[in-house]
């Protein structure tokens, strides 16, 4: 097991766990996972990564699996370091404890040792140090107040360099299309590095003032790269319009509606012009919000998702024939479900009792990883024993994960086909609520268009 004093050194065993296991399983959990602007992380320099914190351990795993050639060192709350065995495991996976006032005032003294170790990590410039400046995770796309620990660590490490080039803090934005559901999307983007040396003179004169200045700067830079919705009153409206208006806005901006980075740019643009309108003409945002609440009520009653009313009607015949033709692949679907049922269906049941919903995806991923590690070797051994041809044995083993994804996609296809038929039938029969939903959707687009035309580009 690794020792804390050498926690940042490259480890073969960690690499094997990181690349051959975690990276693959993490990629399996998400439908799409993209990291943008990783080249903004300085090479061979003391670097602190400062991402927003939304989704428990899944946030950290994004950097473990997504940063090529890096073995990032993390800090986590000290109360999880409960036994010698746990301490060894967490140290092996490059996690250090940080103590808070709730752990007891006597425990706070231990932070001096941890800060000394983190300074050495930064001075060695081998791997980055990752700290979450908010101190805890939250379920809102909004930056919470930053705690002082990251700045104390940054200035302590900067002592070696003084006013010269030294520690850099790199802000990062992490955004999930859905916190809890399997096979959704994750997007990570890095911002421009902040030079701690720029605040060194202030630090020598007045440490609290320097810490506050650096804290304000980091908060400003983090807001630039993350999805930050300042408004509490209209938070649901902003989030809803991200789903409803993103495709339209991508087209207006000349962006690719399927590209995660382009979707992110459109979301940032949307939030910007809505904020401007809220500041100048709040009555327009209130009008938009009333229509959105009406739309949400109808959508909930009909049990539809936002993609459904995009069109006035879908081809009933086309969806029917699509389902019929897809029945030919039903054996593959059954095989995929058989190959993957434990880690696809058991984790959601196991994690239902966890109170903090931000731990649900972490628990699902963890349980799924364990079950997959047990179940796949069993299937592999059975395949080697009972399947007739060597090429068939290898093909079966290699397609175990993809067959599960295909089964899930097939289930999703059937559900969407049924919803299209149900919605189109409702429109044809002039069902009152279905027509109202479509009209409300169109009205939301029109109202947002007007705000976009007036405020976008200002």
N, C-alpha and C positions, 0 to 999 in steps of 0.2 A: 504494500500500500504506500501511496505517496505521503511525504511529510509536508506539513504546511509551509515550511521554509523553502521548499523546492517545488511548490505547487504549480508554478508556471513553466516548468521544464517540459520539453516534449516527451510524451509517454507512448510507447508502442502499444501497451495494453489499452490505454485510453483511445488511441487512434483506431484500434480494432473495434472497440465498442462504438465509437463515434461514427466511423465510415461504414463498417460492415453490418451494423445493427440499427443504431438510432437514426442515422440519416435515411436509411431505406424505409423503416417503419414510420418515420415522421412524414416522409413523402407519400406513403400509402394512405395516411390519415386524411390528407388534403387532396382535393380535386386539382387545385392549382396553388403553387407556392412560389413566389418570386421575390428576389431581393434586388433592389435598385440602388445604384450609386455607391456600391461597396468600395469603389476606387477612391472614395473620399476619406477612407480610413488610412491615415499615414502609415507608411511601412518603416519599420526599424525605429519607431518613435514611441515614447511612453503615451499610451492611449487609454482613455476611459470612454467606454461606450455608455450613452445615457438615453435609453429608450423609455417610452411610456409603458406603463404596466397595466395590462387588462385581463390576462387570462392565465394566472398562476404559472405553473411550470412550463406550459406550452410556449410562453414568451421566451423563456431561456432556451428551450430546445430549438427555437427558430435560429438562434445564433450558433448553437452547437452544431446543427446539421447544415446550416446555410452558408457559413463563412469558410471558404476553402482554405486549407492549410493553417487554420487557426485552432488553438485549443484554449478558448476563452475562460478566464477565471471569473467566478461570480461571487457575490455576497448575498447571503440569505439570513433571515431572522434567526436568532440564536436558539429559540425555543424548540426548533426541530432537531437540534444536536443533543439528543437525550441520553445516548449511551456511547460507550467506547466503540462498539461495532458500527453504529450509525455514523459516528465521527469519522471513522476510517473510510467508510463507503463514500460519504460526502466529500471528504478530502481527495479521494481517488478521482471523483468526477469533477474536481476542481471547484468546490464550493466552500467558502469561508463563512463563519458566523459573524454577525454584527449585533451588538447588544443595544437594547432600548431601555428607556426608563421603566417600562412595565416589567422588565426582567429583574428589576431591583437595582438600587443605586450602587451597591457593592459590585454588581456585575459590569457596570459601565467602565470600570477600570480595565477590564479585559480588552476593551476596544483599542487601547494603546498598543498592545501586542499585535492585534489584527491590523491596525493602521501601519505599523512598522513593516509587517509582511506585505501589505498592499503597496507600500512605497518601494520595496525591493522588486515586486512584480513589475511595477512601472519602470523602474530604473533599468531592469534587464531588457526591456523593450522586445521581449520575445513574443508574448501573447497579450492581447488587450485585456483590460479589467472591465467588467460589465456591472454597473450599479443602476438601480432603478430609483431615480431622484424623487419620485412620489412617495416612496417608502412602503406602499401597499398597492394592491390591485383594486380596480373598480370596474363597474359594468357600464360606464358611460363613456362615449367618445368625447372626452373633455379632459384637459390637463388639470390635475389636482395640485394643491400647494406642494412645493418642493421642500424636502427636509434637508438639513445641513450636512449630513454625513458625507455626501459625495464631495462637497466643497472643502471640508476639513481634510479629506484624503488627498484631494488635488493639490491644495496648498502645501501640505506636509511633504508630498513628493516633489513639489517645485522648489523646495528649499535647496536641493542639490544644484539647481540651475540658476536660481536667483532671477535676474532680469533677462537672462538669455533664453534661447529656444529650449523648451522643455515639454511639460505635460500638455496634452491636447484633450479636450472633451468633445466627443463627436455625438451630436444629437441624432436620435433615430425615431422614426414613426412606425408603429406596428398596428395593422388594422386587419380584422377578421370580418369576412362577410357574414359569419354567424359564429358566436362564441361556443355553442354547445353541440351543433349538429356535425355528423360525420360527412366527409367528402365535400366540404365547403372550401372557400378560398382564403388565402393568407397573403398579405402584401407587406413588405418591409422596405423602408427607404431611409437612407442616411443623408444628413445635412452637412453643412460646412463646419470644419473643426473650429473650436474656440480655443484661443491661445491663453493659457493661464498666466503666462508672463505679463500679459497686458494689464493684469490686476495686481502685480507683485508690489509695486510702490504703495498702492493703497493698503495692501495687506500689512506692510511694514509699519505704516502710520496708524492704521486702525483696522484690526482684524474683522470685527463685526460689519463694518462698512464695506470692506472688500468682499466679504462673503455674500452680503446682500446684493452688491452690484453684479457679481458673477451669477448669483441665483436668478436675478432678473433677466440677465442676458441669456442664460440657458433656457429659461422658461419661454422667452421670445423665440429662440431658435427652434425649440421643440414644437411650438405651435405651428411653425412654418412647415414642418415635415409630417405632422400627424393630422388625423381628422379631429379637429377641435371645434366643438359646438359650444359657444359661450352661453347662448340663451338657455335658461332653465325652462321658461314658460313655453317656448316653441321647440323644445328639443325633439319631441316626437314628430313634429312637422318636418324639421330638417332631415331627420333620419328617414322618414317616409318618402320625401322628395328625392333622396339619394337613389332609391329603388325605382321610383316612377319616372324621374326626369333625366337620369344619367344617360340613357341611350340617345335621347333627343339632343342633349347638350353636347355629347361627343360628336354627333353629326354637325351641329352648328359650329363647333370648334375645329372641325376637320380632323377628328381623332378616330382611332380604331375602336369600335364598341366592344371588341373582344380582348383588347390589350389591357392588362391590369394597371399598368402605369398610366395609360390614357384615361381609364376609368377614374383613377385617383385624381388626376389633373382636373377632370370634369367636376368631381366632388368638391375639390378645393375652390373651384370657380363658383360653383353653386352656393357654397357657404358664404363666400365673399360677397356676392351681389345680394344675397338675402340679408346679410348683416348690414350692408349699406342701406337697403330699403327699410329695415327695421329701425335704423337710426334716424332716417329722414322722413319716412312715411309709414309709421307703425300700423296705421289703419289698413294699409294694403296687405301687410303680413297677417293681420287679424282676419281680414276677409278670406285670405288663402287658407288660414287655419280652420275657419268654420267649415269651408268646403272639404278640407281634408278630414275633419272629424266625421262629417256626414259620409264621406267615402269609406272611411275605416269601419263605421258602423255597418254599412251595407256589405262590405267585404267579409266582415266577421259573420254576419247572418247567413251569407251564401257559402261561407267556407271556401273562399277563393284566395289566390295569391295575386300579387301585383301584375304579373305578366298576363293574366287572363284577359282583362278588358283592353289590352293594347289594340286589338282588332275588333271590328264590329261583329265579325263572324268568322269561324273556321270551317274548313271543308269537312263535313260529316262523313261523306263517302271516302275521302282521302284518309281520314283517321281510322275508319272501319277497315279498309284494305290494308293499312299499315299494321294494324293489330293482327289481322289474319295472316299476313305474310310473316310476321314476327313469330308466329307459332311454330314455324319450322326450326327455330333455334331454341325451342323450349327444353330439349335435352341438355343443351349447354347451360341453360339457366339452372336447371335442377342440379347439374354437376357442380356449378359454381356455388350454389347454396350449401350443398353437402360438404364441399371443400372448405368452406369459410364460416359455417354457422356459429361456432362457439364465440369467435372474436367479433362477429358482426352483431349478434343478437343478445349475448349474455351481458356485456359491459353496461349497456343502458339500464338493465334491470338491477345490476349490482350497485350502480351509482345513484339510484333514486333517493336514497336516504341521506346523501350528503347535503347539508344545509346551504353551504356557500356554493352557489351555482357556478362561480368562476373556477371552481375546482372540478366541475363535471367533466369537461373535455380532457383534462389532465388524467383523471381517474379512468375514463373510458380508454384513453390511449394506453395507459399503464396496464390495465387489466387485459386489454386486447393484445398488447405486445407479449404478455406472459402466456396467454392462451394460445396465441399463434405459434409461439416458440415450442409449446408442448404438442400441439395438434399437427402441425406440418410435418415434423419428423415421423410421427406415427403413420401418416398418410404416405410419406416417402418410403418407409420400410415396407408397407403393404403393397405399394406399387412395384417395388423391386422384387417382391416375392411372387405376386400373382399376375402382373401384366405380362403378355407373351413376348414382346419384342423390345430390344434395348432402346431403340429410338422412341418407342411409345412410352417407356418408363421415364426417359429424360424429358420428353415433351409434357407429360402429365405433371411432373414435379415442377418444371419451369413455369407452367401456366396456372399454378395454384392461386397466386394473388390476383392475376388478371381475370380469372374466371369469376372470382367473387365480385370484382368491380363491374364486370359485365352483368352479373345477376342483379346488382343494385341498379345499374343503369336501365336494365330491362323493366324492373319494377317501376322506376321513375317514368319511363316511357309509357307504360300502361296507364298509370295514374293521370299523366298529362293528357293522354288521348281521351280518356273518359271525361276529364274536366272540359276539354275542348268541345266534345259532343254535347255535354250537359249545358254549357254556356251558350253554344250556338243554337241549340234547341230552344232555350229560354228566350233568346233574341228573336228567333223565327216565330214563336208563339206569343211574342210581345209581352213576356212576363214583366210585370211592373218593376220589381226590384232589380232584375237583371238589366233592364233598360236604364234604370236610374243609376246603377253602378257604372255603366258605360258612359252615360252623360256626365256623371260626376268626375270620372277619370279625364274625359276630354276637357272639362271645365278647369280642372287642376293644371293641365298642360297649358291651357290658354292663359290663365292667370300668371303662371310662372313665366311664360313667354314674355308677357308684358313687363314684368319686373326685370327679366334678363335684358330686354331691349333697352330699358331705361338706365340700368345700373352696371351692366357688364362692361368691362374695359375702362371704368372710371379710375 
